[in-house]
């Protein structure tokens, strides 16, 4: 699989070891570790970097209506991917916003009805119009959207490299396969890396505010 946050070369440079298709660990093994750690970072920060992920969520219609905007829904992620107009979801990319239709017992897709909603992509807010007097409110809106930063920050890259380095050291049965100097305290190094990673993740954690 393709890696996004770091490459096998980044990990090899950090550990000062050679990683090829024939070494132990190999490029394929390191790639798997990087992919796992990318998901760990995403899960802990609540965000993704250098790529887009898709999320589906269901919301009630709130009574609060902001003049000039509409009824606001706060999505669980920010940096929402939109069409070129910057305020609507892209049906061509499988984004969607639909409303529960009680008469037919299903959701009616309104993604292309641009007068029905606007997206504030930076904060991850959606504003609905035309539902201020609706009777059906509970679990009324279903939204499928893409989110994620377009670039990978240096600290996220650093966290991914160090998490992968920790995995390599912990999974190596023969430590002498990794050309470390004898004076290096591997356990202390791993503890220091873990502390640095935890701090990076704390700094990057997304806070979801309940409406």
N, C-alpha and C positions, 0 to 999 in steps of 0.2 A: 504493500500500500504506500501511497504517497504521504510523506510527512510534511507538516506545515510549520510547526513551532521551532523545530531544530532538525538538523541533518545528521547522518552518521559521521560525517566529517567533523561537525561541531563537537560531537561527543568524543571522537578520537583525539581531536586537538586538546580538549579539556583534560582528558586522562593521559595524554602523551603516549598513546599506544597506536598500533597499526590495526585497522579494521578493514578486512577485505572479504570477498565471498568465501575464502578458504580458511580464515582465521577462526579462533574461538575466543570471544563471540564473533559471529559473522555479521555481514551487513543485514541479512534477512532477520537475524535475531534482534539486532539493535533497532531496526525499523519497527518491529512488533512492540518493543519496549517504549519507543517514542510515541507510537500511536496510543498505547495504553495511558501514558502519562499526559498526553494531550487531552484525553477524555477526563482524566482525574482533575486536571487544572480547570477545564470547562465546568465540571460538576461543582467544584469548590468555589469558583468565582462567580458562577451563574452567567457566564458570558463566553463568547468564542472570538478568536482573533485570526485575522488573515484568511477567513473563509466565512461561509454562511451556513447556518443550521436552520432547520424548520421545526416550528412548534405549533401545536394545536391546543387552543384553550376555549373554555366556555364561560360566559359571563352573564349576569343579570343586567337588566336595564335599570340604571339608577334614577332616582327621582330628581336629583340635582341637575339643573339645566343651565348652562352658561350661555348668556346672550352672545350671539355672533359665532359661537362654536358648536354647542350642542351638549348632549349627555356624554360625559367623559368615562372612558374605560382605561385603566392603567394596565398595560401588558406586563408580563413578568420579565421581559427583557427590553433592552434599549438598542439603539442603532438599528432600527428596522429598515430592511431593504424595501424600496418602493419603485414605482415606475419613474420615468424621466421627469414627470411633473413634481416629484418629491413629496406628494401628499396622498397617494393612493397605492393600494396593493396591486401587484402584477399577476393577473390571471394566467398569463403565458408561462409564468414561473411556478404555477400551482399554488400561488397565494389565493386566499379566499376569505370573504366575510359573508356570513349567511345568517338569516333570521328564522327563528322557529315559527312555523305556520301551524297554529293550532287546528285549523280546519282540515288540513291534509295530514297532520301528524308527522311532519318532516321539516327539514331546513330548506329555505328558499335562498339560492345564491344571489347576492346583490353586489358582487365584486366590481362589476362594470358600471354599476349605478353610482357614478361619482358624486351626485347631488345628495346621496344618502349618508356619506361619511367622509371624514378627512383623517389622515394619519400625521401625527407629530413624530417624525422618525428619531430625533435625537433622544428625547426622553422616553419614547415608547408609549405615547398616549394615542387613543382613538376617540374621535368625537362623532357621535351619531346624531342625525337630525331626523325630525318627523316622528319621534317616539315619546314625546312629552306626555301625551294623554293615553298611552297604551295601557291596556289592562294586564296583558301577559307580560311579566317582567322576569320571573325566575328562570335562569338558564336560557335566556332568549337569544343570545348572540354567540355564534361559534366563529372563531377566527383562526385561520391557518396563515402563518407569516414566517418570513425569513429574517434572521437577525445576525449581527456579527460585525466586528471591526474589519476594516479593509486591510489593515497592516498588523504585524506582530510586534508589540513593544519589546524593547531589549530585555526588560526584567522578566517578561513571560518566557522569552527564549532562554534566559539564564535559568529560570526555574525548571523548565523542561529538561535542559541539559543535566542539571544537578540531580533531578529525580531519576533520570536514566542512569547516571553514573552510580547512584546508590543501588539501583537494581542490579547493575552489573557486578558490583563488589559483593553484594549479598548472595547472588546466585552463582558466584564462582567457587567451585569446590577446590580447585587448585589455584590458589592465589598467585603462584609463581607463573601462571599463564599470562598474567598481567604484569608488565614490566615496571613495577613500582620499586622505588628504593627501599631498602630495609629500614631506614630511619623514619619512614612515614607511618604514623599511627592511623590506620585505616578507619577504626571505629570512631576516633575523634573527628576525623575528616568528614565522615558521613553524618555525624551529629551536627557539625557546623553547617554542612550543606542543607540539612533538613531544617535547621533554624532559619536559615536565609530564605529557603523556599516558603516556609510558613509565613514569614514576614511579608514576602512578595504577595502571596495569596490573600493575606489579611488586607493589604493595601488595595488590592484589586477586587475584593468581594463586592458584588452588587447587592444593594439593599432594596427589597421589594416592599413597597408601602401598601398596606391593605386599605382599600377605599372605604 
